[in-house]
Amino acid sequence: MSLISNDSAEHDDAGLCRRLVDGEAAAEAEFVRRFSGRLKAMAISRTRDVEASREIVDDVLMATITALRSGTVKETGRLGGFVHGTAVNLINNYLRSRGRRPVAEPLPDDLPSPDGAERLETEVDLHALRRCVLGLPVLDRTILTLTFVDGLAQGEIAARTGLTVEAVRQRRARALKRLKEMIGDASRAGTFRPQR
């Protein structure tokens, strides 16, 4: 969906931009009226999330006005194109960030009582697990943290660590294998077992 209009008689983009830069309230209202409906339709069709779409529309409108007033919009006669590009970027940012969020799962009705939950929590020797993790090289711990705690993709981890994507993949696989071996060794030695 494009936000660009070919009807230059109806929409004088350059004139509207000048009025927005001057801070004219009527221009802001016209700007919102002209673009908010199309922006919302575009955002909903891409995100499938009405609430997120409202926020994206507000962000696009505000970012455009801010860019106009700071002088970063060079072709004011093509306001629709700038608004469209800004919307695409913000929607893509939203979709990328949503991909990193943990999926929210509803709590089951038969959730254990606090006593049961506390008992489940102490079944794993977290101190022994921590010792196993600390036994890994620093770079491997960093890769595992960026993967499982921060939710980063291999390319992002590669950029942060200075490694290639393939090196990140290999180190992560080896680190997980080594961690599993260390936990197995600790279990067999009796230093990693459920607490009573």
trRosetta pair geometry for C-beta under 8 A, 3 or more apart (Angstrom, degrees):
i j d omega theta_ij theta_ji phi_ij phi_ji
1 38 6.8 -169 151 -172 122 90
1 41 6.4 -136 178 109 172 106
1 42 4.7 -142 73 -95 127 92
1 45 6.8 107 -8 42 131 151
2 80 7.6 58 158 153 87 116
2 84 5.9 -7 -154 -116 62 149
3 35 6.2 39 -164 -135 129 95
3 38 5.1 138 -113 120 86 137
3 39 6.8 26 -97 -69 136 72
3 42 7.2 -56 -57 -36 102 150
3 80 4.7 -162 117 -167 80 86
3 81 7.7 -178 75 -72 89 23
3 83 5.1 -92 109 93 150 110
3 84 4.1 -172 33 -71 105 93
3 87 6.9 107 -21 12 141 145
4 78 7.4 -14 -125 -162 110 83
4 80 3.9 137 -108 115 49 127
4 81 5.3 33 -89 -64 116 71
4 84 6.2 -47 -38 -23 85 144
5 10 7.2 -85 150 76 142 111
5 11 5.0 76 80 28 140 151
5 80 5.5 171 8 -65 72 157
7 10 4.2 10 131 28 120 114
7 11 5.9 87 88 13 84 96
8 11 6.7 -81 -129 66 28 70
8 12 7.1 63 -180 -92 68 56
11 16 7.3 -32 -171 -17 74 139
11 34 6.8 112 -118 -145 118 138
11 79 8.0 -128 160 54 115 119
11 80 7.6 52 136 -44 152 118
12 15 3.8 17 123 27 119 121
12 16 6.1 146 90 -20 69 86
13 16 5.7 -58 -145 38 31 110
13 17 6.2 33 156 -22 66 106
13 76 6.3 176 132 149 92 63
13 77 5.2 109 78 -156 115 32
13 78 6.5 109 115 -49 163 9
13 79 3.8 -167 -156 6 113 109
13 80 6.7 -97 -96 -13 136 80
14 17 5.6 -53 -149 34 30 114
14 18 6.6 34 152 -21 63 102
14 76 4.7 93 -119 109 66 102
14 77 4.5 -9 -54 -82 105 71
14 79 7.9 -160 -57 -32 37 107
15 18 5.7 -50 -151 31 33 112
15 19 6.5 29 152 -15 65 105
16 19 5.7 -57 -150 39 33 110
16 20 6.2 35 151 -21 67 106
16 27 5.9 154 -157 -154 67 100
16 30 6.4 -127 -130 104 114 125
16 31 6.3 140 174 -79 120 89
16 34 7.8 -21 -142 6 162 160
16 79 6.4 -47 77 -29 119 168
17 20 5.6 -54 -146 36 32 112
17 21 6.3 34 155 -20 66 104
17 68 5.6 -149 -154 -141 87 127
17 73 6.9 -130 -144 98 134 140
17 76 3.8 -138 68 -163 168 116
17 79 5.8 -162 -61 -80 107 121
18 21 5.8 -54 -150 34 30 112
18 22 6.5 26 152 -16 64 108
18 76 7.3 86 -43 158 70 154
19 22 5.6 -57 -149 39 33 111
19 24 4.3 -54 -180 37 90 136
19 26 7.4 -60 169 80 135 84
19 27 3.4 176 122 -85 114 147
19 30 8.0 28 93 46 142 131
20 23 7.6 49 177 -68 33 23
20 24 7.0 -80 -78 43 28 86
20 27 4.9 -142 -66 133 60 128
20 28 6.5 112 -120 -75 83 65
20 31 6.0 60 -87 -54 125 147
20 65 5.9 -127 180 -127 121 83
20 68 5.2 19 106 115 123 156
20 69 7.3 -109 134 -58 87 86
21 68 5.5 -123 -73 147 83 100
21 69 5.6 160 -128 -99 64 60
22 27 7.5 93 58 14 93 153
23 69 7.9 61 -68 -107 80 124
24 27 4.0 75 82 3 105 112
24 28 7.1 -177 94 -11 57 80
25 28 5.6 -51 -153 32 37 112
25 29 6.5 36 151 -17 67 103
26 29 5.6 -52 -149 37 35 112
26 30 6.3 37 151 -19 66 106
27 30 5.6 -53 -146 38 33 112
27 31 6.2 39 152 -24 65 105
28 31 5.6 -52 -146 34 31 115
28 32 6.4 29 155 -16 64 104
28 65 7.1 29 -117 -108 95 140
29 32 5.9 -54 -148 37 30 109
29 33 6.2 29 154 -18 65 110
30 33 5.6 -56 -144 40 30 112
30 34 6.0 30 157 -23 66 109
31 34 5.9 -56 -145 35 25 110
31 35 6.4 -16 170 14 62 113
31 61 7.1 129 129 -149 107 99
31 64 7.7 -169 177 102 130 129
31 65 7.2 112 121 -77 162 102
32 35 6.9 -82 -141 51 21 84
32 36 5.1 20 -179 -34 67 123
32 61 6.1 38 -102 -140 79 146
33 36 6.9 -29 -99 20 15 107
35 38 5.9 -73 -157 49 49 103
35 39 5.4 48 153 -26 84 113
35 60 7.8 -128 140 116 128 118
35 61 6.8 159 88 -95 123 93
35 80 7.7 -174 -99 -115 108 70
35 83 5.4 -94 -138 -177 147 159
36 39 5.6 -59 -142 40 29 113
36 40 6.1 30 161 -22 66 106
36 57 5.7 71 -146 -179 77 128
36 61 6.8 -1 -85 -67 88 134
37 40 5.9 -55 -148 33 27 109
37 41 6.5 25 155 -16 62 106
38 41 5.7 -53 -148 37 33 111
38 42 6.3 34 153 -20 65 107
39 42 5.7 -58 -149 38 30 112
39 43 6.1 26 156 -17 67 109
39 56 7.5 -161 162 113 103 91
39 57 4.5 123 117 -121 122 90
39 60 5.6 -165 -148 71 140 148
39 61 7.3 -140 18 -50 174 90
39 83 7.2 -88 -79 163 113 112
39 87 5.6 -145 -133 -106 91 137
40 43 5.8 -56 -143 39 30 109
40 44 6.1 27 160 -17 66 108
40 53 5.6 85 -150 152 67 116
40 54 7.2 20 -119 -88 104 52
40 57 5.1 -6 -74 -73 75 143
41 44 6.1 -56 -143 38 26 107
41 45 6.2 25 159 -19 62 110
42 45 6.0 -60 -149 36 25 109
42 46 6.5 11 158 -8 63 111
42 87 5.8 44 103 154 143 143
42 91 7.3 -103 134 -60 96 152
43 46 6.1 -66 -149 42 29 102
43 47 5.7 -9 170 10 70 118
43 52 7.4 -153 165 111 114 79
43 53 3.7 141 115 -138 117 88
43 56 4.5 163 -129 78 140 137
43 57 6.0 -112 -3 -52 152 84
43 87 7.0 -109 -65 -165 90 107
43 91 5.9 -153 -118 -96 72 113
44 47 6.6 -68 -123 53 23 87
44 48 7.0 70 -178 -95 58 24
44 49 7.5 -149 -125 55 59 36
44 50 6.2 20 -112 -97 108 59
44 53 4.6 3 -66 -92 69 162
45 48 7.9 13 -165 -64 15 61
46 91 4.9 39 97 -179 152 137
46 95 7.0 -85 152 -58 104 129
47 52 5.1 -125 154 92 152 126
47 53 5.7 -173 53 -67 130 85
47 56 7.1 169 -22 -16 150 150
47 91 6.5 -128 -49 -149 102 94
47 94 6.2 -24 -101 112 126 134
47 95 6.7 -139 -102 -74 78 89
47 98 7.9 134 -144 -21 96 160
49 52 3.8 33 107 26 123 116
49 53 6.1 164 89 -23 64 85
50 53 5.5 -57 -149 33 28 116
50 54 6.8 33 154 -23 63 98
51 54 5.9 -48 -156 26 34 112
51 55 6.9 28 150 -12 63 104
52 55 5.7 -57 -155 39 38 111
52 56 6.2 39 149 -22 70 106
52 94 6.1 128 175 -172 123 141
52 98 8.0 4 -124 -74 161 133
53 56 5.5 -52 -144 36 33 113
53 57 6.3 37 155 -22 66 102
54 57 5.9 -53 -151 33 29 111
54 58 6.6 27 152 -15 63 105
55 58 5.8 -55 -151 37 33 111
55 59 6.2 32 152 -20 66 108
56 59 5.6 -57 -147 38 31 112
56 60 6.2 32 155 -21 67 105
56 87 7.2 80 156 -145 108 76
56 90 5.4 149 -151 126 91 119
56 91 6.0 57 -157 -82 148 71
56 94 6.1 -56 -86 -39 119 152
57 60 5.8 -54 -146 34 29 110
57 61 6.4 26 157 -15 64 107
58 61 6.0 -58 -148 38 29 108
58 62 6.2 22 158 -13 65 111
59 62 5.9 -59 -143 42 28 107
59 63 5.9 28 158 -21 66 110
59 90 5.5 163 104 -150 125 151
60 63 5.8 -55 -141 38 26 110
60 64 6.3 27 158 -21 62 107
60 83 6.5 78 163 -163 112 77
60 86 5.1 133 -144 116 85 110
60 87 4.8 20 -117 -85 147 75
60 90 5.7 -137 -72 27 87 151
61 64 5.9 -57 -151 34 27 111
61 65 6.5 22 156 -13 63 107
62 65 5.9 -56 -146 39 32 107
62 66 6.1 32 155 -19 66 110
63 66 5.7 -56 -145 40 29 113
63 67 6.2 31 155 -21 65 108
63 86 5.4 174 97 -166 127 134
63 90 7.2 -176 5 -60 155 133
64 67 5.7 -55 -146 36 29 110
64 68 6.4 31 154 -20 64 105
64 73 7.7 46 -161 -67 70 138
64 79 7.7 77 -172 -166 128 89
64 82 6.4 120 -129 121 102 107
64 83 5.4 4 -94 -98 148 79
64 86 5.8 -151 -68 26 89 167
65 68 5.7 -52 -148 35 32 113
65 69 6.3 23 157 -13 65 109
66 69 6.0 -61 -145 42 28 105
66 70 6.1 17 159 -11 65 113
67 70 6.0 -62 -140 43 27 103
67 72 4.6 -82 -161 65 83 109
67 73 5.1 92 131 -42 103 96
67 82 7.3 -157 98 171 144 130
67 86 7.6 -143 -3 -86 150 138
68 71 7.9 38 172 -67 29 26
68 72 7.9 -81 -61 49 19 71
68 73 5.1 -15 -93 16 61 134
68 76 7.4 85 -130 -114 98 104
73 76 5.8 90 121 -83 113 71
73 79 7.6 33 -180 -108 147 68
73 82 5.5 16 -131 -125 114 163
75 78 4.4 10 124 29 116 109
75 81 7.4 -6 91 65 123 129
75 82 7.4 177 71 -50 86 113
76 79 6.4 15 -171 -64 53 89
78 81 4.2 -12 159 27 106 123
78 82 6.4 117 109 -21 80 89
79 82 5.7 -58 -152 37 36 110
79 83 6.2 34 153 -18 70 106
80 83 5.7 -54 -145 38 31 110
80 84 6.1 34 155 -21 65 107
81 84 5.6 -53 -145 36 30 113
81 85 6.3 29 157 -17 64 106
82 85 5.9 -55 -148 37 30 110
82 86 6.3 31 154 -18 64 107
83 86 5.8 -56 -149 38 30 112
83 87 6.3 32 153 -21 64 107
84 87 5.7 -56 -149 35 29 112
84 88 6.5 31 154 -21 65 104
85 88 5.7 -50 -147 32 32 112
85 89 6.5 30 155 -17 64 105
86 89 5.9 -57 -151 37 31 110
86 90 6.3 22 157 -12 67 109
87 90 6.0 -60 -143 41 29 104
87 91 6.0 27 159 -18 66 110
88 91 6.0 -58 -145 39 25 109
88 92 6.2 24 157 -17 63 110
89 92 5.9 -59 -148 38 27 109
89 93 6.3 29 154 -20 64 106
90 93 5.5 -49 -145 35 33 114
90 94 6.4 37 153 -21 64 103
91 94 5.6 -52 -151 34 32 113
91 95 6.4 29 153 -17 66 106
92 95 5.7 -54 -145 38 33 110
92 96 6.3 34 155 -19 66 105
93 96 5.8 -55 -147 37 30 110
93 97 6.3 23 157 -14 65 108
94 97 6.0 -61 -147 40 28 105
94 98 6.1 29 155 -22 65 109
95 98 5.7 -52 -143 35 30 113
95 99 6.6 38 154 -26 61 102
96 99 5.8 -54 -157 27 31 115
96 100 7.2 21 151 -13 62 104
97 100 5.9 -60 -159 35 39 108
97 101 7.0 48 147 -34 67 99
98 101 5.6 -44 -153 15 40 116
100 151 4.1 124 -163 120 90 132
100 152 7.6 13 -124 -81 126 39
101 151 7.7 95 -60 157 16 176
102 151 7.6 -135 -56 -80 72 140
107 111 5.5 -7 170 -61 108 138
108 111 5.5 147 72 -57 77 75
111 117 7.6 11 166 -68 91 115
112 115 7.8 -109 156 73 102 58
112 116 3.0 -116 176 100 122 130
112 117 5.0 163 87 -52 109 69
112 119 8.0 -103 157 46 150 101
112 120 6.7 134 46 -17 158 130
113 116 4.9 96 49 9 68 102
113 117 7.1 -132 97 -5 34 89
114 117 5.5 -54 -142 38 33 112
114 118 6.2 36 157 -22 66 104
115 118 5.8 -54 -149 35 30 112
115 119 6.5 31 151 -20 63 105
116 119 5.6 -53 -149 34 33 112
116 120 6.5 34 152 -19 66 103
117 120 5.7 -52 -149 35 33 112
117 121 6.4 37 151 -24 64 105
118 121 5.6 -52 -150 32 32 116
118 122 6.7 19 157 -10 65 107
119 122 6.2 -64 -150 40 30 101
119 123 7.0 49 149 -46 62 96
120 123 5.7 -39 -157 0 36 119
121 124 7.8 -77 178 34 34 88
122 194 7.9 83 125 -171 66 77
122 195 5.0 -81 164 71 92 118
123 194 4.6 -26 -167 -137 67 108
123 195 6.9 -147 -120 40 19 71
124 129 6.6 19 158 -32 108 135
124 194 6.8 -39 -76 -107 33 67
124 195 7.9 -18 70 4 14 92
125 128 4.0 34 115 17 118 115
125 129 6.5 154 95 -17 65 85
125 191 7.9 -158 115 148 161 53
125 192 5.5 -153 60 -143 130 55
125 193 6.3 49 -20 53 131 35
125 194 7.1 -152 -32 -107 86 17
125 195 5.8 123 -83 -43 79 95
126 129 5.3 -52 -146 38 38 115
126 130 6.2 44 153 -23 68 102
127 130 5.6 -50 -149 33 31 113
127 131 6.6 35 150 -21 63 102
128 131 5.5 -49 -151 32 35 114
128 132 6.6 38 150 -21 64 101
128 183 8.0 104 131 -127 103 72
128 186 5.4 149 177 165 119 146
128 191 5.7 159 -123 137 126 80
128 192 4.0 179 142 -100 147 82
129 132 5.6 -52 -154 33 34 113
129 133 6.5 32 150 -17 66 104
129 183 7.0 18 -112 -106 72 108
129 192 7.1 106 -59 -137 61 116
130 133 5.7 -53 -148 37 34 110
130 134 6.2 31 154 -16 67 108
131 134 5.7 -57 -145 41 30 110
131 135 6.5 40 151 -31 62 103
131 186 7.6 132 82 -104 116 147
132 135 5.6 -52 -157 23 32 118
132 136 7.8 40 147 -27 58 92
132 179 6.0 97 145 -151 111 73
132 182 4.2 147 -147 119 102 125
132 183 5.4 29 -128 -68 168 71
132 186 6.2 -95 -71 -18 116 145
132 192 7.3 30 -43 -88 127 145
133 136 6.1 -44 -171 12 42 113
133 141 6.3 95 168 -117 87 104
133 144 7.6 -135 -146 88 103 152
133 179 6.7 24 -94 -125 61 117
134 141 7.5 30 -108 -92 37 144
135 182 5.7 165 72 -135 142 154
136 140 4.4 -107 164 89 116 124
136 141 5.1 145 87 -56 113 84
136 144 7.5 48 98 1 164 139
136 175 5.6 58 -150 -147 139 98
136 178 6.4 125 -105 99 96 128
136 179 6.4 -22 -62 -74 128 92
137 140 4.7 89 62 8 83 105
137 141 7.1 -152 94 -6 41 86
137 175 7.9 -105 44 -103 85 104
138 141 5.7 -56 -149 37 32 111
138 142 6.3 35 152 -22 66 105
139 142 5.5 -51 -149 34 33 115
139 143 6.5 34 153 -20 65 103
139 161 6.9 97 -152 -154 96 130
139 171 6.7 -62 125 -173 106 150
140 143 5.7 -50 -147 34 34 111
140 144 6.4 31 154 -15 65 105
140 171 5.8 -142 -101 170 78 101
140 172 7.7 158 -146 -96 75 39
140 174 7.4 -92 -117 91 127 92
140 175 3.7 166 -167 -100 114 127
140 178 7.6 -7 177 52 161 136
141 144 5.8 -57 -148 40 31 109
141 145 6.2 32 154 -20 66 108
141 175 7.7 -171 -58 -154 38 139
142 145 5.8 -56 -147 37 29 111
142 146 6.2 25 157 -15 65 108
142 161 6.6 135 116 -97 130 118
143 146 5.9 -56 -145 39 28 108
143 147 6.2 26 155 -19 63 111
143 157 5.9 74 -134 -175 75 138
143 161 6.9 -6 -80 -57 86 159
143 168 6.1 177 -134 -151 123 80
143 171 5.5 133 -7 107 171 116
143 172 5.1 -131 143 -80 127 84
143 175 6.4 156 73 5 119 157
144 147 5.7 -59 -146 39 30 111
144 148 5.9 -12 173 14 69 113
144 172 6.8 145 -77 -132 66 81
144 175 5.7 -132 -52 125 114 142
144 176 7.4 147 -103 -68 113 77
144 179 7.8 87 -99 -44 156 150
145 148 6.9 -70 -126 52 20 81
145 149 4.8 -21 -166 24 64 126
145 150 6.7 53 141 -5 70 100
146 149 7.2 -28 -72 53 12 87
146 150 4.9 -34 -145 45 47 126
146 152 4.7 -37 167 37 92 127
146 156 7.5 -160 169 107 121 98
146 157 4.8 133 114 -108 141 102
146 160 6.6 -178 -120 65 153 149
146 161 7.9 -127 0 -41 161 113
147 150 7.5 51 11 53 11 81
147 151 7.6 38 176 -105 30 18
147 152 6.5 -81 -90 58 38 76
147 157 6.7 -5 -64 -71 79 146
147 172 6.1 93 -48 -129 156 133
148 151 7.7 23 -161 -71 12 51
152 156 4.1 -121 -172 89 109 127
152 157 5.2 135 110 -55 124 82
152 160 7.4 -3 166 0 168 138
153 156 5.0 94 55 9 74 103
153 157 7.1 -140 97 -5 37 89
154 157 5.6 -56 -147 38 33 112
154 158 6.2 39 153 -24 66 104
154 165 5.0 80 134 -154 111 88
154 168 4.9 155 -159 98 88 132
154 169 5.7 13 -136 -64 144 84
154 172 7.7 -105 -108 -3 99 147
155 158 5.5 -51 -148 32 31 115
155 159 6.6 32 153 -19 63 102
155 165 5.6 -15 -88 -98 61 118
156 159 5.7 -51 -151 34 34 111
156 160 6.5 28 153 -15 65 107
157 160 5.8 -59 -149 40 33 108
157 161 5.9 6 162 0 70 116
157 163 7.6 -19 126 55 84 111
157 168 4.9 127 99 -145 118 144
158 161 6.4 -70 -136 49 24 94
158 162 7.8 -113 176 65 55 6
158 163 5.2 -103 -133 81 70 73
158 164 6.0 -11 -143 172 127 16
158 165 4.7 -62 -51 -75 153 57
158 167 7.3 114 -116 58 98 93
158 168 4.9 -104 -70 -26 83 136
161 168 6.9 135 49 -91 137 104
163 167 4.0 -124 180 88 112 126
163 168 5.2 139 97 -54 128 80
163 171 7.3 -51 -164 2 168 139
164 167 4.5 98 52 3 79 102
164 168 7.1 -140 93 -5 44 84
165 168 5.6 -52 -152 34 34 113
165 169 6.4 36 150 -20 65 104
166 169 5.6 -52 -149 35 34 113
166 170 6.3 30 155 -16 66 107
167 170 5.8 -56 -145 40 31 108
167 171 6.1 27 158 -17 67 109
168 171 6.0 -57 -142 39 26 106
168 172 6.1 26 159 -20 64 110
169 172 6.0 -59 -148 36 24 110
169 173 6.4 22 156 -17 62 109
170 173 5.8 -57 -148 37 30 109
170 174 6.3 24 157 -13 66 109
171 174 5.8 -58 -146 42 31 108
171 175 6.0 33 155 -23 67 108
172 175 5.7 -54 -143 35 28 111
172 176 6.4 27 158 -17 63 105
173 176 6.0 -56 -149 36 28 108
173 177 6.4 27 153 -17 63 108
174 177 5.6 -56 -147 38 33 111
174 178 6.1 31 155 -19 68 107
175 178 5.7 -55 -144 39 29 110
175 179 6.2 33 154 -22 65 106
176 179 5.6 -51 -143 35 30 113
176 180 6.4 33 155 -20 63 104
177 180 5.8 -55 -152 34 30 112
177 181 6.5 30 150 -18 64 105
178 181 5.6 -54 -150 36 34 112
178 182 6.3 35 152 -21 67 105
179 182 5.7 -53 -146 35 32 112
179 183 6.4 31 154 -18 64 105
180 183 5.9 -54 -148 37 30 110
180 184 6.4 32 152 -19 63 107
181 184 5.6 -57 -150 38 31 113
181 185 6.3 32 153 -20 67 104
182 185 5.7 -50 -146 35 32 111
182 186 6.3 31 154 -18 64 106
183 186 5.7 -54 -146 38 31 111
183 187 6.3 35 152 -23 64 104
183 192 5.9 -142 -157 139 63 165
184 187 5.7 -53 -148 33 31 112
184 188 6.4 27 156 -15 64 106
185 188 5.9 -57 -149 39 31 108
185 189 6.2 22 155 -13 66 111
186 189 5.7 -60 -143 43 31 107
186 191 4.7 -84 -162 76 84 94
186 192 3.3 64 122 -9 111 123
187 190 7.7 42 176 -68 29 24
187 192 4.7 -64 -67 80 58 100
187 193 6.3 112 -136 -74 68 74
189 192 7.6 61 58 13 88 83
190 193 6.2 -24 -153 -19 50 130
